[in-house]
Amino acid sequence: RSGRVPSRSPLDSPEAGDDSGSEELTPMMAAGGGAAPSPPPRTPARPPRPPTGGGGYPAGLGMSRSSGGYPDGAGSTVVDKSPRHKAASPSGHRRHRSSSNSKGLSSSTPALTDSSPRRRKASASPAPAFCESSFAPEGTWEEVAEAVLARLQELASNKEQRRDNPDLMAEMCGRIWDLAADIQVSQSSRSSHFAGKLLKEVMGFMDLKDMKDPRFLFTLSRSALALLRTEGSTAGFQTSGVQQAYLNISQGLFKYSQKDEHDADFLGEHLIEPLLEVLDSDAPECASNDLRVYVAGILKNISHNEENQRVLAERGAVTTLFKLLRGEQLSGNSKEAQLLIQATAALRNFAGKRPEDFLREDRLDTVTRVMALFPSNVELLTNVSRIFAKLTLNGPACEAFARNGTHLRQIAKTLSANSDSTPLTLRLAFVLGNLTEFSDRLRVIFAFDCEGTALAPQLLGKYWQKERQLARIERDQAAQGIKEIDEVLVKLVRLIANIAISATAGSTLASSSAVVDPLLDMLGAKKIMESEELVLNVVSAVTNLLFYDEPSNLLFQEDNKQLLCRLFRPLLQESLNVEALVETARALGNLSRHSDARKCMSGLRIDERLVILLDHEDRDLVFPVCGALVNLAADPECTGRLMTATPIVRKLAELLNDAPPDDPGLRLVSVKVLTNLSLDTSVRWSAVDVQAVRTVLLRIPSDCEEVAAELEEDEQATAEMQQLLELARRLLQRLPVVEPGEGEGSGEAEVKLLSRSAAVSSGVGPAAGAASAATAAGGVGGEACARPPTSSPVRPPTAKELAPKDMPKVKDKSSSKGLDGAEVACKSEGCSRRFASEAKMLAHFERRHDQS
């Protein structure tokens, strides 16, 4: 259970019960000489006549108990932070009884009990005549009720009977509920008169230590709540006493709400509805802040159970809890915070599965107002941040945040003011990451209106320094601290990656050493096997920043480009971590736009590793790998190595053959690599490779015709298909026809590709043909190409846990399919990632989405 348990008053009461009767009772004389008292009669005695004088509670009821109520100072420190802690145990000492003592209900205020002393039963006394294990009184309703009342009085004064007859005690609890239910239904003057008498006996019964067993407490609490809501049951009683009765009930129930095994008891005993009624009531007896703290705490605890949560939601629990947050008299004091901590902790349980309940009326405004009213209450702010974290995983909720920038500004202000709180920073960074991922407008608002381009780097540097300080301590001592800091760094890096999608903010971040230096340090210091999520997010952020090919971009400084190549190389060896391979391939796609970076990649043999990855079954990996190879293949200094040191042409031919016809994007980028390779006429291709490529290219027109109708409504896929057809036609013109048998045997026969002048004979002008091929291929390097490596560099922030809906993506429509045409969508709402198998999707979900 999340959240700290509120302080609860010890229920330290004597064993003996209290007499029932009218509002004021005359005391009974104690038996003398130690003689055993006479057994009570079989028929209930007529209630004694009340003494003359004022009504209401007996005078003794106003006496407080030293161990009752909240401990000194506890009334202002009832907070919630940790999971269901065990409640404080009752005081170990017990007050001595005297004829002047008030039994009370563990409170410093009057209670629903009387102060009449009771004759204690001597051990030698015979058992009463009706002490059998089963209790079944007969007669009119009044007679049965009086018999039950008398029986309760007897059991309250005899601990041995209660201890030796647990089944009888359970039966008596059932009898009490039957009477309470009858009284609640009839609402007659007769039943109302008896309701007050029964209520006092029930409250006294509940105060006995051995009756706090959950077998009895839940039924007794249900009965007491029903009696308290019965009209006339508390007539003439002081409001403070009724308040204390409610408080005692809630304290007892709160204790058991802290334990998971009792969640079903609250539903089975139908306690949810009366508790909600108490919390929603404006009656004076239910207006106590302490009472509401406990009831809200109960709802927080039991709403972790899915069935309880469903029933609570159907009964309007979210509306009731928001009513507490909307109080017009909220001023931001600590006593109000106690209640709001419990209420927001309960609301958090509903935010994940019922986000629509938080979007009604002005409820988001209400939660944001709470943040503004309590700017330094970290516990309350953390609860609010957990609500926002759940909500911002939902598309409609993000749209609601986007409509009003006030929410984002308050979140940023809260984060800036409480940056030393690791749990709060973690959650608020996660919320900001979700929001900046969703909307470009929110990226701009956060980056500039909230000074996010300064705040995010500041926090990144601060927490990275904390991590480095902990890393210098012995590993065992600092392990937990490093783990917590790493989680914060993951969210901050993701936030920076998402802000970088905005062109204006991205350029600013890329030119900031406060951003670039920590990212490069993390990439060098952290290992993928130990800090997988952090490394993946760092690579993704670097990918986004590399998109901005400007002189001010610090990542494109010569030393940093070489450093990135060296840092990316070991990541390409992580064959078991597909996401690491995907992120690294995307980063290399942007980095390889620079000739010195391509040269460094060849020197480190990164190009060989990229060719090996063409055999991978994951379409989301193969696509960015081809993107990086497009750039390398367009550079004459890299083409020779690719053709002599790797089987790149054969692997591309196999890829074209395996790619499904309805995936024109993957086929197109493969043909782009082949086209760029073909521009270097000094390099010979093997006859076998030429024939394999020609076979696949000749099949492309028929494949495109086959899926044209299916893709006609997809403008992007249609455009890619047209470009694929044109580029395949041009490439076919450059590949000579291989005679049957040529290249067989040794497999070493090579053919020279047709030169550009030769291509002219096929009707393609040399300049236009060369320029068109290079441009269509997105080639880079060499004089034949006049534009960047791809029509759109690898841009999307892959650190995001949910894909935005308003930005261009490297992964086009066809990127949702595996090489075999299968597709499995991520089960997280709003995520655009798709995988070739269920197992891959689940592995991705656990890494990216399965967190609170």
SVG drawing of the C-alpha trace seen along z (x, -y; Angstrom):
<svg xmlns="http://www.w3.org/2000/svg" viewBox="-45 -32 85 57">
<polyline fill="none" stroke="black" stroke-width="0.4" points="0.0,0.0 1.3,-3.4 1.2,-6.3 1.8,-6.7 -0.8,-5.4 -2.5,-8.2 -2.0,-8.2 -4.7,-6.4 -5.7,-6.7 -5.1,-3.6 -8.2,-1.8 -7.3,-1.1 -10.6,-0.3 -11.5,1.8 -12.9,5.3 -16.3,4.7 -19.2,3.4 -21.6,0.6 -25.3,0.7 -27.9,-0.4 -31.0,-2.2 -32.3,-5.7 -30.2,-8.7 -29.1,-8.9 -28.8,-5.8 -28.9,-5.3 -25.9,-3.5 -26.3,0.1 -25.1,0.9 -22.0,3.1 -22.5,6.6 -21.0,6.8 -18.8,9.3 -17.5,10.8 -20.8,12.8 -21.7,13.9 -24.3,11.7 -27.7,13.2 -28.0,14.3 -30.0,12.0 -33.6,12.9 -34.7,14.7 -37.0,11.9 -35.4,8.5 -35.8,6.1 -37.7,2.9 -35.3,0.0 -34.7,-2.1 -36.3,-5.5 -33.9,-8.2 -33.1,-10.7 -34.6,-14.1 -32.6,-16.8 -31.1,-17.5 -31.1,-14.9 -28.3,-14.0 -25.2,-12.1 -24.3,-11.3 -22.0,-13.8 -19.2,-11.3 -19.1,-11.0 -17.3,-14.3 -14.2,-12.9 -11.3,-12.2 -9.0,-9.2 -5.3,-9.7 -4.7,-7.3 -7.7,-8.3 -8.0,-10.3 -5.1,-11.5 -1.7,-11.6 -0.4,-15.0 0.3,-16.8 -1.0,-14.0 -4.0,-15.9 -1.8,-18.0 0.5,-15.3 -1.8,-12.7 -0.1,-12.0 0.2,-9.2 3.5,-8.1 4.3,-4.5 2.5,-1.3 -0.1,0.0 2.0,-0.1 0.9,1.7 -1.2,-0.6 0.2,-1.5 -0.5,1.1 -2.8,0.3 -1.2,-1.0 0.1,1.7 -1.3,0.3 -4.9,0.3 -6.8,-2.1 -8.2,-0.9 -11.9,-0.9 -13.8,-2.9 -17.4,-3.9 -16.7,-7.3 -14.9,-6.3 -16.3,-6.8 -15.8,-3.9 -15.7,-6.3 -14.8,-5.4 -11.1,-6.2 -11.5,-9.9 -11.1,-13.1 -14.6,-14.0 -17.9,-12.6 -18.8,-9.2 -21.9,-7.1 -21.5,-5.2 -22.4,-5.7 -20.4,-5.9 -22.6,-3.6 -20.4,-1.1 -21.2,2.5 -21.0,5.4 -18.2,7.5 -19.1,11.2 -17.1,13.3 -15.3,16.4 -17.3,18.7 -20.6,17.6 -22.6,20.1 -23.2,19.4 -26.4,17.7 -29.3,19.9 -29.2,18.7 -25.5,19.1 -26.0,21.9 -24.0,21.8 -27.0,20.9 -29.1,17.9 -32.6,17.9 -35.0,15.6 -38.7,15.8 -41.6,13.4 -42.6,10.0 -40.0,7.9 -39.7,5.7 -39.2,8.8 -36.6,10.3 -34.8,6.9 -34.8,6.6 -33.5,10.1 -30.7,9.4 -29.9,6.2 -29.8,8.1 -27.6,10.8 -25.2,8.1 -24.9,6.6 -24.1,10.0 -21.5,10.9 -19.9,7.4 -19.3,8.1 -18.0,11.6 -14.7,12.1 -14.7,15.8 -18.0,16.3 -16.8,14.3 -13.5,16.1 -15.0,19.6 -17.9,19.1 -16.6,17.5 -19.4,19.0 -21.9,17.5 -20.2,14.1 -20.4,14.3 -24.1,15.3 -24.7,12.3 -23.1,10.0 -25.5,11.3 -28.4,10.7 -27.3,7.2 -27.2,6.6 -30.7,8.1 -32.1,5.6 -30.2,2.7 -31.5,3.6 -35.1,3.8 -34.7,0.5 -33.3,-1.2 -36.2,0.1 -39.1,-0.6 -38.0,-4.1 -40.8,-4.1 -40.8,-6.0 -40.6,-2.6 -37.6,-1.5 -35.9,-4.9 -36.3,-4.7 -34.6,-1.3 -32.0,-2.4 -30.3,-4.7 -30.1,-2.0 -28.7,0.6 -26.2,-1.9 -24.7,-2.5 -24.4,1.2 -22.8,1.9 -20.3,-0.9 -19.4,0.4 -19.1,3.9 -16.8,2.7 -14.5,1.1 -13.7,4.4 -10.2,5.7 -11.4,9.2 -14.2,7.8 -11.7,6.2 -11.3,9.5 -12.2,9.1 -14.8,11.9 -16.8,9.5 -15.6,6.0 -16.8,5.7 -20.4,6.8 -20.5,4.6 -19.2,1.6 -21.8,2.1 -24.5,2.2 -23.2,-0.9 -23.1,-2.9 -26.6,-1.8 -27.8,-2.8 -26.0,-6.2 -27.8,-6.9 -31.2,-6.0 -33.4,-9.0 -33.8,-9.7 -31.1,-7.2 -28.8,-10.0 -31.6,-12.4 -30.5,-14.3 -26.9,-13.2 -24.1,-15.8 -22.7,-16.2 -19.2,-15.6 -20.2,-12.2 -21.7,-11.2 -18.5,-12.4 -16.4,-10.3 -18.6,-7.2 -18.0,-7.7 -14.3,-8.2 -13.9,-5.1 -15.6,-3.0 -13.3,-4.4 -10.2,-3.9 -11.0,-0.2 -11.8,0.3 -8.7,-1.6 -6.6,0.9 -7.9,3.8 -8.0,1.8 -4.2,1.8 -4.1,5.5 -4.8,6.9 -6.6,10.0 -9.4,7.9 -10.2,6.0 -13.0,8.5 -14.5,8.1 -15.4,4.4 -17.3,5.4 -18.9,8.5 -20.1,6.7 -21.5,3.8 -19.4,1.2 -18.5,-0.7 -21.8,-2.6 -22.0,-3.8 -18.4,-4.9 -19.0,-6.9 -22.1,-8.4 -20.1,-9.5 -17.4,-11.1 -20.0,-12.9 -22.1,-14.1 -22.2,-17.7 -23.9,-16.9 -22.0,-18.3 -21.4,-14.9 -19.5,-13.9 -17.7,-17.1 -14.7,-16.3 -11.4,-16.5 -10.0,-13.6 -12.9,-11.4 -12.6,-12.3 -8.9,-11.5 -9.6,-8.0 -12.5,-7.3 -10.5,-8.6 -7.6,-6.5 -9.9,-3.4 -11.1,-4.1 -7.5,-4.6 -6.5,-1.2 -9.4,0.9 -9.5,-0.7 -6.3,1.2 -8.7,4.2 -10.2,4.2 -13.7,5.3 -13.8,2.7 -12.5,0.1 -15.3,1.0 -18.0,0.7 -16.6,-2.5 -16.6,-4.0 -20.1,-3.0 -21.1,-4.6 -19.6,-7.9 -16.4,-7.7 -14.4,-9.9 -17.0,-12.6 -17.0,-12.3 -13.2,-12.5 -13.1,-15.5 -15.6,-17.2 -12.9,-17.2 -10.4,-18.8 -12.9,-21.5 -13.5,-23.0 -13.9,-26.7 -12.3,-27.2 -9.0,-25.6 -6.2,-27.9 -3.2,-25.6 -2.7,-24.8 -1.2,-21.6 -4.5,-20.2 -6.1,-20.5 -3.1,-18.7 -3.7,-15.6 -7.1,-15.1 -5.9,-15.9 -3.0,-13.5 -5.5,-10.6 -8.0,-11.8 -5.4,-12.2 -3.8,-8.9 -7.3,-7.3 -7.9,-9.2 -4.6,-7.9 -6.0,-4.4 -8.9,-5.4 -6.8,-7.6 -5.4,-4.7 -8.6,-2.8 -11.1,-5.6 -9.4,-8.6 -12.6,-9.9 -13.9,-10.6 -11.1,-13.1 -11.9,-15.1 -15.4,-16.1 -16.2,-19.7 -13.1,-21.4 -11.5,-18.5 -8.1,-19.0 -8.2,-22.6 -9.1,-21.4 -6.0,-19.2 -3.8,-21.8 -5.1,-24.3 -4.1,-21.9 -0.6,-22.0 -0.6,-25.7 -2.1,-25.9 0.5,-23.4 3.7,-24.3 6.0,-22.8 4.1,-19.7 6.1,-17.1 3.9,-14.2 0.8,-15.8 2.5,-16.9 3.8,-13.4 0.3,-12.1 -0.9,-14.7 2.0,-13.8 1.0,-10.1 -2.5,-11.1 -1.1,-13.1 1.3,-10.2 -1.6,-7.9 -3.8,-10.4 -1.1,-11.4 -0.8,-7.8 -4.2,-8.4 -4.7,-10.3 -8.0,-12.2 -6.4,-13.3 -3.3,-14.6 -5.7,-16.6 -7.3,-18.1 -3.9,-19.2 -3.0,-20.6 -6.1,-22.8 -5.0,-24.7 -1.3,-25.5 -1.9,-26.4 -1.5,-22.8 1.9,-22.5 3.1,-25.8 2.2,-24.7 3.8,-21.3 7.0,-23.0 6.9,-25.5 6.4,-22.7 9.3,-20.7 11.6,-23.7 10.7,-24.5 11.1,-20.9 14.0,-19.6 15.7,-18.1 12.9,-15.6 13.9,-12.5 10.4,-10.8 8.6,-14.0 11.2,-14.9 10.9,-11.4 7.1,-11.5 6.9,-15.1 9.6,-14.5 7.6,-11.4 4.4,-13.6 6.2,-16.3 7.7,-13.6 4.3,-12.3 2.9,-15.7 5.8,-16.9 5.6,-13.7 1.9,-14.2 1.8,-17.8 4.1,-20.1 2.3,-23.0 3.1,-21.7 6.7,-21.2 7.0,-24.9 5.1,-26.0 7.4,-24.0 10.6,-24.9 10.1,-28.6 7.1,-29.7 8.2,-27.5 11.9,-27.9 12.2,-24.2 15.3,-24.5 17.1,-25.7 15.2,-23.7 15.6,-20.3 19.4,-20.6 19.8,-22.0 18.1,-19.0 20.0,-16.6 23.3,-18.0 22.2,-18.0 21.2,-14.4 24.1,-13.2 26.5,-14.7 24.5,-13.0 24.9,-9.7 28.7,-10.2 29.1,-11.0 27.3,-7.8 29.3,-5.8 32.5,-6.6 31.1,-5.0 31.3,-1.3 28.9,0.5 26.9,2.3 26.2,-0.9 25.3,-3.0 23.4,-0.5 19.9,-1.5 20.7,-5.2 22.2,-4.8 19.1,-2.9 16.8,-5.7 18.9,-8.4 19.1,-6.4 15.3,-6.2 15.2,-10.0 17.8,-10.4 15.8,-8.1 12.8,-10.4 14.9,-13.6 16.7,-12.3 13.4,-11.2 12.0,-14.7 15.0,-16.3 14.5,-13.9 10.9,-14.9 11.6,-18.6 14.1,-18.2 11.4,-17.3 10.5,-21.0 12.8,-22.6 13.4,-25.8 13.9,-24.0 16.0,-21.2 18.5,-23.6 18.8,-25.3 19.4,-22.1 21.9,-20.8 24.0,-23.9 24.0,-23.6 27.0,-22.0 24.7,-21.4 22.8,-18.9 25.5,-17.4 28.2,-16.9 26.1,-14.8 24.6,-12.7 28.1,-11.8 29.3,-11.1 26.4,-8.8 26.9,-7.0 30.5,-6.4 30.0,-5.5 26.8,-3.4 26.7,0.1 23.7,1.5 23.6,4.6 23.4,2.7 21.4,-0.5 19.5,0.6 16.7,-2.0 19.0,-4.9 21.4,-4.0 18.4,-3.5 17.0,-6.9 20.4,-8.6 20.9,-7.2 17.5,-8.3 18.1,-11.8 21.4,-12.0 19.5,-10.8 17.1,-13.6 19.8,-16.2 21.8,-14.9 18.9,-15.8 19.8,-19.4 22.8,-19.6 23.9,-23.1 27.3,-24.6 26.2,-25.3 25.4,-21.7 28.0,-20.5 27.5,-16.8 28.9,-17.6 32.2,-18.8 34.9,-16.6 36.0,-15.1 32.4,-14.4 31.6,-12.6 34.5,-10.3 33.6,-9.7 30.0,-8.8 31.2,-6.3 33.4,-4.6 30.5,-4.7 28.0,-3.3 30.2,-0.4 29.8,1.8 26.0,1.2 25.9,2.9 27.3,6.0 24.2,6.3 22.6,9.0 20.1,10.0 18.9,6.4 16.9,5.5 15.9,2.0 19.6,1.1 20.3,2.1 17.3,0.1 18.2,-3.0 21.9,-2.8 21.1,-2.3 18.9,-5.4 21.6,-7.5 24.1,-6.2 21.7,-7.2 21.9,-10.8 25.6,-10.8 26.5,-9.2 25.5,-12.4 29.0,-13.7 31.9,-12.3 34.4,-12.2 31.8,-10.3 31.4,-7.8 35.2,-7.4 35.4,-6.7 32.5,-4.2 34.4,-2.3 37.6,-2.4 35.9,-0.9 34.2,1.7 30.8,0.5 29.7,0.9 30.3,4.7 28.1,5.0 25.4,3.0 25.4,5.4 25.2,8.4 22.1,6.9 20.3,7.0 19.6,10.6 17.7,9.7 14.0,10.7 12.9,7.5 11.6,5.0 12.0,2.1 15.7,2.8 16.3,3.5 14.7,0.3 17.1,-2.1 20.1,0.1 19.2,-0.4 19.0,-4.1 22.6,-4.2 23.8,-2.1 22.2,-4.5 24.6,-7.1 27.6,-4.9 26.9,-3.5 26.7,-7.0 30.3,-7.7 32.9,-6.5 35.4,-6.1 33.1,-3.6 31.6,-1.8 34.7,0.2 34.9,1.7 31.2,2.5 31.5,4.4 34.7,6.3 34.4,6.9 30.7,7.7 28.1,9.6 25.9,6.5 24.4,7.0 23.3,10.5 21.8,9.6 19.9,6.7 18.6,9.0 17.4,11.5 15.8,8.6 13.9,7.4 12.7,10.9 11.5,11.5 9.9,8.1 6.1,8.3 4.6,6.5 2.5,4.2 5.6,2.8 6.9,0.3 8.8,-1.7 11.2,1.2 11.6,2.2 12.3,-1.4 15.1,-2.0 16.7,1.3 16.6,0.2 18.1,-3.1 21.2,-1.3 21.6,0.7 21.2,-2.4 23.9,-4.3 26.2,-1.3 25.7,-1.1 26.9,-4.7 30.5,-3.6 31.2,-2.0 34.7,-1.1 33.4,1.6 32.4,4.9 29.4,7.0 29.3,10.8 27.2,12.2 25.2,14.2 24.4,11.0 23.4,9.1 21.0,11.9 19.5,12.1 18.9,8.4 17.5,8.3 15.1,11.2 13.6,9.3 13.5,5.9 11.6,7.5 8.9,8.7 8.4,5.4 5.9,4.0 3.6,7.0 3.8,6.9 2.9,3.2 0.0,3.8 -1.2,6.5 -1.4,4.3 -2.2,1.0 -5.9,1.2 -5.2,2.0 -2.9,-0.9 -4.7,-3.5 -6.1,-5.3 -2.6,-5.6 -1.0,-8.6 2.5,-7.9 2.5,-4.3 1.2,-5.2 4.0,-7.8 6.6,-5.3 5.3,-2.7 5.6,-5.2 9.1,-6.1 10.0,-2.4 8.8,-1.7 10.8,-4.5 14.0,-3.7 13.7,0.0 13.3,-0.8 16.4,-3.0 18.5,-0.4 17.5,2.3 18.9,0.1 22.3,0.2 22.4,3.9 23.5,6.0 21.6,9.1 23.5,12.1 23.6,15.1 22.4,18.4 25.2,20.2 27.3,17.2 28.7,16.9 28.0,20.5 30.7,22.9 33.3,21.0 30.9,18.1 33.7,15.6 32.6,14.3 32.1,10.6 30.3,8.2 30.8,4.5 27.7,2.3 26.7,0.2 28.3,-3.2 26.3,-6.4 27.1,-7.0 25.8,-3.5 22.7,-4.3 22.1,-7.1 21.4,-4.6 18.5,-3.3 16.9,-6.7 18.2,-8.2 20.3,-11.3 23.6,-11.0 23.3,-14.1 19.6,-13.7 19.9,-10.0 22.8,-10.3 21.2,-13.1 17.8,-11.4 19.3,-8.2 21.3,-9.8 18.5,-12.1 15.9,-9.3 18.3,-7.1 18.9,-9.8 22.7,-9.3 25.3,-11.5 28.9,-12.2 30.4,-12.4 29.6,-15.0 26.6,-13.1 24.5,-13.9 23.3,-17.4 21.1,-16.7 21.2,-15.1 21.4,-11.4 17.7,-10.8 14.6,-12.9 14.0,-12.9 16.8,-12.1 16.2,-9.6 14.2,-12.0 11.6,-10.5 12.4,-10.4 12.6,-6.8 13.0,-7.5 9.3,-8.1 7.0,-5.6 4.1,-6.7 4.4,-7.8 3.1,-11.3 0.4,-11.7 1.5,-14.9 5.1,-14.4 6.8,-12.7 8.1,-9.3 10.9,-7.3 8.6,-4.3 6.0,-4.8 2.8,-2.8 4.7,0.2 7.0,0.1 4.4,1.7 5.0,5.1 7.6,7.7 9.5,9.1 7.0,11.9 4.1,9.5 3.0,10.2 2.2,7.4 1.6,7.2 0.7,3.8 2.0,2.7 -0.9,3.1 -0.1,-0.3 -2.7,-2.8 -1.2,-5.4 2.0,-3.5 2.7,-3.2 5.3,-0.4 4.5,2.9 6.4,6.2 6.7,9.3 5.7,11.5 3.8,11.4 7.0,12.1 8.8,9.1 5.8,6.9 5.6,8.0 9.4,7.6 9.1,4.0 6.0,3.3 7.8,4.4 10.7,2.2 8.9,-0.9 5.4,-1.1 5.0,1.2 5.5,-1.4 3.5,-3.8"/>
</svg>
